[in-house]
Every structure is written in structure tokens, then in C-alpha cells.
Amino acid sequence: VQLQQSSNVDIKMFDNKATITIMTANKENEGVYCARLRTKDGFKEHMTFVYLKDGPAAVLEGPASPLAVDVSDVNKDYVFLTWQPPSADGASPVEGYYVER
């Protein structure tokens, strides 16, 4: 997906340099990024993998927050949630989460 200037993405070009800043990056932004540059001879591409480290757990030595939380159904009595497990599990498997209203 081509990055576009937005409230979360800042793209600046000056002299012979370009910078891309993602203001609020999360694990979903992790992956391979490719910069395609126009040159006198055509185009040059440079690819790199961007790895995002989880922030600290809310509880010392506990698991990090779940990733890619998705709400699939909401009712007055229930909500269906799915998520991916955190990359940092606090050295023990995550068995579940409490969902508060």
C-alpha cells in the first residue's frame, strides 16, 4: 500500500533526502517497506523490514497488550472480540483477558 501524507503520516523531501514519519505506529505497521526513487537513469528501489518493539506491560513482568483487536458484533448484552496474542508474554502463556465496560 502506497503511503500518503495524512494526519498519521508525515512525508518530507528536501535537498537529496526524504523522511517518512508515522506518528502513532503499532504492530500492524510492522513489515517490509520499499522506497522507490526516481533517478536520472530510471528508478532505484530500497527495501527494509521495519520491526516495532512492544511497549512495556501495564503490570511488571506481565504480558503486553493484545494486537489487532477486532470487534465483530455488539449487542446491549455482549460483544464479540478477536485479537492476536502479544509478542511479549511475560515469560508465561496468556490464558485470557478481562474485558471491562
Secondary structure as UniProt FT lines:
FT   STRAND          9..14
FT   TURN            15..16
FT   STRAND          17..22
FT   TURN            23..24
FT   HELIX           27..29
FT   STRAND          31..39
FT   TURN            40..41
FT   STRAND          42..50
FT   TURN            60..61
FT   STRAND          67..74
FT   STRAND          79..84
FT   TURN            90..91
//
